Amino acid sequence: MGDPMQNLPHALINFLESVENTPPLFPMIQRFGSDTALLLIDVQRGVDELQHWGGPTGRRNNPTAETHMKALLEGFRARKLPVFFTRHDSREAASPLKLSGPGGRMKEGFEPVVGETVVIKDVNSGFIGTDMEIQLRRRGITRLVAAGFFTNMCVATTVRMAGNMGFDTYLVHDACACTNRLGIDGTDYDPELIHATSVANLNGEFCTAIDHDAALALLDTDAPHLNRVQGNE
């Protein structure tokens, strides 16, 4: 029996060969290696001042966020992979996130150790007014695994910029949290709604959103069952 391709029109053969050689639209997520840094954003005591962030009914979602962040931190440390922290030192006088006050201190269990990088920032993005991009690029880091506070504020702003700057960015959505927010008409928007819509806005455009179990597994092996969906490429 002859080659079934030999009787096909050349144009069709060329098309089929081009499809065969085209990378998949949504490639699998490859294992996190030495080119990957964990970025923990603003894991500071001041995020617990819920009425400051959410008004009189201040409350937050995802009470297990810190547990998941600690698991990520332990996983990256155990494999001697890069770890970066941002610490917020707000320009706003009333903010609980000021390094001069108790709210500026890191939450217990998130104190950086020797060799880990701490980036001090005073606006939402970890890249504005800091040398974080330079430090990442000098160390050959091209992939970021982001988690922290708040999903809709500093996490979202930093992740958006990371994606636009060309970093292969992963948002560990269950290792983030936020508070309720008051709308301009006084509507009290629940923190889980704020969190979920923030993740939905980021995933597939600025980053790939994964949960902490997937992130931990990626420290050891590829994830052929997960798709990398970051856009703008």
VMD Tcl script that draws the C-alpha trace (Angstrom):
set ca {
  {0.00 0.00 0.00}
  {1.43 3.38 -1.05}
  {1.86 6.55 0.92}
  {-1.65 8.02 1.48}
  {-0.17 11.53 1.29}
  {1.17 11.16 -2.27}
  {-2.18 11.74 -3.98}
  {-3.09 14.82 -1.93}
  {-2.72 18.31 -3.45}
  {0.60 19.94 -2.54}
  {-1.15 22.87 -0.86}
  {-3.04 20.53 1.46}
  {0.11 18.55 2.23}
  {1.93 21.77 3.13}
  {-0.96 22.83 5.35}
  {-1.08 19.50 7.19}
  {2.68 19.58 7.76}
  {2.50 23.13 9.11}
  {-0.26 22.14 11.55}
  {1.76 19.14 12.71}
  {4.76 21.35 13.43}
  {2.82 24.18 15.10}
  {3.24 24.44 18.88}
  {0.01 23.88 20.82}
  {-2.05 27.02 21.43}
  {-1.99 26.39 25.19}
  {1.22 24.53 26.10}
  {1.56 22.53 29.27}
  {3.14 24.09 32.34}
  {6.73 23.02 32.73}
  {8.45 22.25 36.01}
  {9.55 25.20 38.14}
  {13.35 25.31 38.16}
  {16.19 27.69 38.89}
  {14.67 30.24 36.51}
  {11.58 30.45 38.75}
  {11.18 32.68 41.82}
  {8.52 32.68 44.48}
  {7.21 36.22 44.98}
  {5.37 36.79 48.25}
  {3.63 40.15 48.19}
  {3.06 42.25 51.34}
  {2.64 39.44 53.87}
  {2.59 42.03 56.64}
  {0.64 42.42 59.85}
  {-1.12 45.56 58.68}
  {-3.26 43.59 56.23}
  {-5.21 42.37 59.26}
  {-6.54 45.88 59.99}
  {-9.72 44.92 58.18}
  {-11.76 48.03 58.92}
  {-9.07 50.16 57.32}
  {-9.39 48.21 54.07}
  {-13.08 47.27 54.09}
  {-14.79 49.93 56.19}
  {-16.98 49.29 59.25}
  {-17.91 45.82 57.99}
  {-14.30 44.96 57.15}
  {-13.71 41.26 56.57}
  {-11.53 39.06 54.37}
  {-11.79 35.84 52.43}
  {-9.61 32.73 52.31}
  {-8.48 32.22 55.92}
  {-6.13 29.45 54.73}
  {-4.12 31.78 52.48}
  {-1.23 32.03 54.94}
  {-1.08 28.25 55.33}
  {-0.81 27.86 51.58}
  {1.81 30.61 51.36}
  {3.90 28.89 54.03}
  {3.72 25.63 52.10}
  {4.99 27.40 49.00}
  {7.76 29.08 50.97}
  {8.86 25.80 52.51}
  {8.78 24.11 49.10}
  {10.93 26.74 47.40}
  {13.36 26.84 50.31}
  {13.72 23.06 50.41}
  {14.73 23.08 46.74}
  {16.96 26.15 47.14}
  {14.96 28.11 44.57}
  {14.86 31.93 44.61}
  {12.49 33.67 47.01}
  {11.50 37.34 46.78}
  {9.37 39.34 49.22}
  {7.82 42.75 48.79}
  {7.20 44.91 51.86}
  {4.86 47.85 51.55}
  {5.86 51.16 53.14}
  {2.85 53.28 52.28}
  {2.99 56.94 51.34}
  {-0.35 57.37 53.12}
  {-0.09 58.64 56.69}
  {-3.02 56.56 57.97}
  {-2.01 53.29 56.32}
  {-1.28 50.35 58.64}
  {1.33 49.22 56.12}
  {4.17 51.49 57.17}
  {7.56 50.11 58.13}
  {7.74 52.61 61.01}
  {4.75 50.95 62.70}
  {3.84 47.45 63.91}
  {1.69 46.83 60.83}
  {4.77 47.02 58.63}
  {6.31 43.92 60.21}
  {6.13 40.59 58.41}
  {3.57 38.10 59.61}
  {4.95 35.37 61.84}
  {6.60 32.62 59.83}
  {7.33 34.85 56.85}
  {10.58 36.41 58.01}
  {13.12 36.34 55.15}
  {16.29 34.32 55.66}
  {19.82 34.91 54.38}
  {19.96 34.85 50.60}
  {16.33 35.85 50.06}
  {15.49 39.19 48.48}
  {13.32 41.86 50.11}
  {11.98 44.66 47.92}
  {10.64 47.76 49.67}
  {7.88 49.51 47.74}
  {5.58 52.43 48.43}
  {2.92 51.93 45.74}
  {0.90 48.93 44.60}
  {3.34 47.46 42.09}
  {6.51 45.75 43.22}
  {8.21 47.05 40.08}
  {7.56 50.79 40.46}
  {10.34 52.72 42.19}
  {12.28 49.53 42.98}
  {15.08 47.48 41.45}
  {13.11 44.23 41.47}
  {13.15 43.83 37.70}
  {16.92 44.36 37.59}
  {17.48 41.85 40.37}
  {15.29 39.24 38.67}
  {16.92 39.68 35.27}
  {20.47 39.61 36.65}
  {19.73 36.28 38.29}
  {18.26 34.82 35.11}
  {14.77 34.56 36.57}
  {12.12 34.50 33.86}
  {9.22 32.88 35.75}
  {7.36 34.16 38.80}
  {5.03 32.36 41.19}
  {3.06 35.08 42.96}
  {0.95 35.05 46.12}
  {0.09 37.40 48.98}
  {-2.08 40.42 49.78}
  {-4.34 41.84 48.55}
  {-5.61 39.95 45.50}
  {-7.25 43.02 44.01}
  {-4.59 45.56 44.93}
  {-0.84 44.92 45.17}
  {-1.04 41.34 43.95}
  {-3.07 42.30 40.89}
  {-0.93 45.33 40.06}
  {2.34 43.45 40.40}
  {1.07 40.46 38.41}
  {-0.22 42.70 35.62}
  {3.14 44.40 35.31}
  {5.05 41.12 35.50}
  {3.05 39.71 32.63}
  {3.47 42.85 30.53}
  {7.21 42.84 31.21}
  {7.50 39.36 29.74}
  {7.79 37.24 32.87}
  {6.09 33.85 32.71}
  {3.78 34.55 35.63}
  {1.72 32.20 37.80}
  {-0.82 33.44 40.33}
  {-1.44 30.99 43.17}
  {-5.02 32.06 43.74}
  {-5.69 30.13 46.94}
  {-2.54 31.61 48.48}
  {-3.96 35.14 48.14}
  {-6.68 37.00 49.99}
  {-8.49 40.32 50.02}
  {-11.14 42.23 51.94}
  {-14.60 43.45 51.08}
  {-14.79 46.76 49.25}
  {-17.35 49.55 49.43}
  {-18.70 50.77 46.09}
  {-19.26 54.41 45.21}
  {-22.95 53.90 45.95}
  {-22.23 52.31 49.32}
  {-22.70 48.73 48.14}
  {-20.67 46.33 50.27}
  {-19.02 43.88 47.89}
  {-18.12 40.59 49.52}
  {-14.40 39.72 49.64}
  {-14.91 36.40 47.88}
  {-16.52 38.24 44.96}
  {-13.67 40.74 44.85}
  {-11.14 37.90 44.95}
  {-12.85 35.76 42.31}
  {-13.32 38.59 39.82}
  {-9.73 39.75 40.35}
  {-8.40 36.28 39.55}
  {-10.71 36.03 36.55}
  {-9.42 39.36 35.23}
  {-5.78 38.26 35.55}
  {-5.95 34.66 34.37}
  {-5.44 34.16 30.65}
  {-4.30 37.72 30.08}
  {-1.54 38.62 32.52}
  {-0.80 35.24 34.07}
  {-1.83 31.63 34.53}
  {-3.80 31.05 37.74}
  {-3.15 27.78 39.58}
  {-3.81 26.49 43.10}
  {-1.15 25.77 45.69}
  {-1.28 22.01 45.21}
  {-0.46 22.44 41.52}
  {2.31 24.90 42.33}
  {3.89 22.50 44.82}
  {3.70 19.62 42.35}
  {5.38 21.77 39.70}
  {8.43 22.04 41.94}
  {9.15 18.40 41.05}
  {7.62 17.65 37.68}
  {5.94 19.01 34.55}
  {2.15 19.33 34.55}
  {0.93 18.04 31.17}
  {-2.65 18.21 32.43}
  {-2.40 21.97 33.05}
  {-2.29 24.64 30.36}
  {-0.24 27.79 30.44}
  {-2.69 30.49 29.31}
  {-0.87 33.81 29.78}
  {-1.67 36.25 26.97}
  {0.08 39.20 25.30}
  {2.67 36.95 23.63}
}
mol new
graphics top color blue
foreach p $ca { graphics top sphere $p radius 0.5 }
foreach p [lrange $ca 0 end-1] q [lrange $ca 1 end] { graphics top cylinder $p $q radius 0.2 }
display resetview
